[in-house]
Amino acid sequence: MTIPPADDGGFVVPNPTIRIFPEMLPKIGLLQTETIKAVMGAYILTEQYHYKLILLGGKLEPGIPDGQQLVYVGSEHTKMVRELNDVTAIAVKAGVDSLASYLK
């Protein structure tokens, strides 16, 4: 169980780490249209995740190595982050599920 931060606190959110698209690009034409849509939807949502947190008022944490990011989000945005996580998780699951038949 995740405990929400205190009202006067906040939390740090790492960048999502699913990076399947660059490896898939040469093979994307082999997929059905609906699969491409589902995979692209998941890819776009995960790529935009931190941008959306910043639009909510989150701040990039300084001193993080290249290629990695952490965003500090105030506790007043807990509900919105949870909703963003739920939407993103649904899209990622749809993308992964649409690829299942290709992985047999």
Secondary structure, 3 states (H helix, E strand, C coil): CCCCCCCCCEEEEECCCCCCHHHHHHHHHHCCHHHHHHHHHHHHHHHCHHHHHHHCCCEECCCCCCCCCEEEEEHHHHHHHHHHHHHHHHHHHHHHHHHHHHHC
